[in-house]
């Protein structure tokens, strides 16, 4: 099992300036190689304190590339719905070169109604834009002089530059939440899958669907599954709770506010069940996640047991992306947590 750093900002200018946020983030990125973390990851969102400081994860990861030498750089994830495939393919090739072939590209459908509204894009086009965009970007990265007549984007006899350093292209991840079709699509396509920690039995079913589709398509091995967890590691459970619960709940409040339109009649044609999922989000808490073992907040011994238990219940994860700076978590506390986790947890669970 591998562990990496997940940067998902949930702050606004009133809490922390962009300059301070990125200065602190780059300081923490600079610890990744030293402490044995295998990746740095950032999301793409817009217009809201929930993710609004990350409109371009490729730009963030280019900066992170200069602070690391070994850590993989993962978009977690870019959004084809809001981007031209021609532009994204060129930027992916550029960052793959800048990083010496360390880029991995995660794609997601996007799910926040206010983002679709501001970009003037229908939620009901979400899945078609996603599948078309991923296919066109993969085509542009793999081949030269290519053409595509898509529903949303068209190009003819074009070669994307720079060409990717990794051949045929950087590893591709698909962000999947609660829809079996997305897990199956990733498996059939031979892509890796990044998920969020749902109820363990549900996750076991979804991961099973991914691996079944992977094997049925004839791919070697069983694919690669990553999930993301809140993390605050401290010397004692009480200290971890005192430090980690407030910022983690701040992040969940940010998500609930950003997603509240799902409960006010947002279109659900391409998002079956999202209204119920978001109703659950509104009532979620870090305390509840810790109780279920899906937020790693505690002493080193607590977190070792949480990881072992969750991993066994879901049928095995390959990578864990640690969300250690939720909301306005002080950078000093985040660094202490990262160092303690690396020193006293990683070696105990690396063999899982």
N, C-alpha and C positions, 0 to 999 in steps of 0.2 A: 504494500500500500504506500502511495506517495502523498505528500502534503504540500500545499501551496498557499499563497497569499491572495485573497480575494478582496479587491477594492471596489466597494459599492457605496459611493458617497450618499449621505442623506443629511445634508446640511445646506443652509442658505447663507447669504451675505450677512444677515443679522447675527449669525452664530459663528461663522468662520469665513474669512475672505478666501477667494480662490487661490491667491498667492500663498497663503498660509497652508491651506489644505494640500496643495501640490508639493510644497516644500516638505511638509511632514510625510506625505506619501512617498516621495522619492528617498527620504531618509530611511524609511522602513524597507523599501525595495532594496536598498543597499545592503540590508542584512540577510537577504535571501540565500545567497551562496554560502556565506559564512555559517549560517545556522542549518543548512541542509534542506531548505525548502526548494521544491523542484519546479514551481511555476509561479508566475505573477499574472493575475487575471483582472480584467475590468469589463464592466457592463456598458451598454449604450442606452441612455435615456435623455429626456429633454424637458425643459420648461417648468420643472417642479423641484422642490428641495429633495424629493425622492429621486435620486439619480441625475439631477440636472447638472451636476458638475462633471458629468461624463458623456458629453455629446459625441465624442470621437475616441473610442478606446484605442484605436491604432496610434493616435497621436500620444496618448498617455504611455502606451507600451514602447513607443520609440524612445521616450525619455527613460523609461525603465531599462531599456536595452543598454543604455550608457552606464547604468549603475550595477549591472550584473554581467557575468561572463558565461554562466552555465544554466541558469533558470530559464525554462521555457516561457514564452510570452503568449498568453491565450486571450483572445477576445471572448468575453463571456456575457453577451454575444453581440455581434453586429446585426443590423436590422435591414434585410434586403427591401422591405416595404418602403423605407424612407431614403434609399440610396440607389444611384445608378450602378448597375453591374460593371459597366466600363470603368467608372471611377474607383469602385471598390477593388476590382481586380488589379488595377495599377498600383493602388496604395498597398495592397497585400504583397505584391511583388517587391515593392520598394522596402517595406519593413522587413521582409524576409531577408533581403540583402543586407540592410543596415545591421540586423541582429546576427548575421552569420548563419542563417538557417535555423533560427530558434522559434519561429512563429508557428502558432497553431490557431486556426480560425474557427471560432464558434459562431453559428448563425441561429437567430431566433425570429419568431413571427412578430414580436411586439404584442402587447396586450392592453395598453393603457388608452382608453377612449380619447382622452384629451390630446394625446400625441397624434392620433389619426386625424382628429378634427383640425388641428393646427396645420398639418401637412396637406389637408384637403383630400384625404384618402379614406375610402370606405372600409369599415371593419369587415364588411362582407367580402372584400377582396383579399383579406389577409392571407389565407392559406395559398391561394393561387399566386399571389405576388411572392410569397416565400419560396414555394417549390420552383417557380420559374427563375427567381433570382439566384438560388443556390445552384441550379443546373447551369445557368449562363455563366456564373462566376467560375465554376469548376471547369467549364469548357474553355473559357478564356485563359485560365491558368495552365491547363494541360496541353493546349494545342495552339498553333499559330495559324494566321489567315483563316479565321473562323467566322461563320455567319449564324445568326439566329433570328427568327421571326416570331418573337414572343407576343403575348397578349398586351404586355405593358412596356417592354423594351425590345428594340430591334437594332441589329447592327449587321454589317456585311463586310466580309473579307478584311477583318481587322486582326492585328496582332497586339496584344496587351504588353506594355513595357512598364517597368523592367520585368524580365522573365523571372519566375520564382527560383530561389536558390535550391530549395528542396524539390525533388522530382518524384512524381509528376506535379505535385503541389504540396503546400503545407498540410499537415493532418487537419481534417475537417471534423468539427463537433456540431451536433444538433441539440439545441436547448429544448427539453421536453418537460412538461409539467404533469398533466393528468390525463392526457389523451393517448390511448393505446396506438392509434394510427401514427402518431408522431414517433413513438418508440419503434414501431415496426418499420416505418420509412427509413429511420436511421440505420437499423439493422440490415435491411435489404440493400441499402446503398453502400454498406461497408464503412459507415461513418461512426465516430465515437458519439456518446450521448452524455449530456450534462443535465442533471436533474436537481430538484429541490427535495428535502427530506419530508415526504408525506408519511402518513400512518404506515408502519412497516409492512403489514400484509398487502396493502395497496402497492407499495413500492416493489415488493417481491414479485407481484403479478406483472407490473409494468416492465421491470428489468427482465423477467422471464420472457415476455413478449419480444423484447429487443433481441435477446440472445437466441431465441427460436428463429426469428426472422434472419438474423446474422448467419446462423448455421444453414438454414434452408436455402439461402442465396449462394452457398458454397464458399463463404469466406473462411479462412483459417483462423483457429482460435475461437474466442468467444466475445470479441469486441472489447470495448473499454468504457467503463461507467464512472462518472464523477458526480459527486453531490457536494452541496455547499452548506455549511453549518456556522451559526454564531459560535465564537470561541472566546472564552476568557479564562485563562489558567492562572491561578494564584496559589500561594503556599497553603492556604486553608480554604475550605468551602465557604465559610462566612465572608472572607475577604473577596473571593471571586464573585459571590452574589452581590456584595455591596458595590463592586466595581462594574460588573458586567450587565446586571439586569436593567438598570436605568437606560444606558445607551441602546441596548437591544430592543427594549420596549419603545424607545424613541424611533428606531428604524421601522418597527412594525406599525407605529402610528403614522409615519410618513407614507408607508405602503397603503394603509387603509384610506388615507386622505387622497392619495393619487388615484386609487382605484374605485372611489366611491360612486362614480357614474355607472358602474355595473349594477348598482342597486337602484338606479333611477331611470331604467329603461334603455340602457345601451343595447345595441344590436348584438344578438348572440348567435346568429346563423353559423358563423365559423368558430364559435367558442361555446359548444354545448356544455352546460353545467357551470360556466364561469360565474354566473350570478350567485349560485349556491357556494362555489369555492370562495368568492370574495366576501360573502356573508360570514363564512368561517374566519377569513382573515381579519375581519372587523372585530371578532371576539377572541382572537388569538393573543397570547402573551408569552413573554420569555419564560416566565415561571412555569407555564403549561408545557412549553417545549422542553425545558430541563426535566420536568417530571416524566415526560415521555421518552427522554433520552435523545431528542433531536436537536438540542442546543448544548454544546459542550462548554458548560460554565461550572467550574468546580476546581478542586485540588487536582494535582497530577494523577493521583490514584483514582479519583472520581472519573476523570476524563478517559483514562485507560479503559475502565470498565464500560463507560458509555459507548466508546468506539467499538469495543469487542462485541457488546450486546447488539448494537444497531447493525453492525456488519453481518452478524450471524442471522438476524431476523430477516434482512432483506435479500440474503443470498449472495452477498459479497460485492464490495465496491473496490475499484482499482485506484481511484484518486479521491482525496478530500480537499476541497478548497475552503480555507478558513476565513470567515468574515470576522476579523478581529478589531475592526475600527467602525462599528456601527454608530450611526448618528454622530454625536460630538464626543466620542471616546477620547480622553486625553492621550496624546501620542506617547507620553512616558509610560502610561499604564499598558498601552498596546505593546510597546517594546518589551516591558517586563514579562508580559504574557507570552509573547513570541519566544523569548529566550528560555523561559521555564518550560514551555511545551517542547521545544527542541531538545532541551537537556534531559527531561525526565519522562516524557510521554512517547516521543517518536520511536525510540529504540524498542519500546515495549510492544508496539503495535505494527511496526514496519513489516513483519513477516506475515501479516494477515492476507 
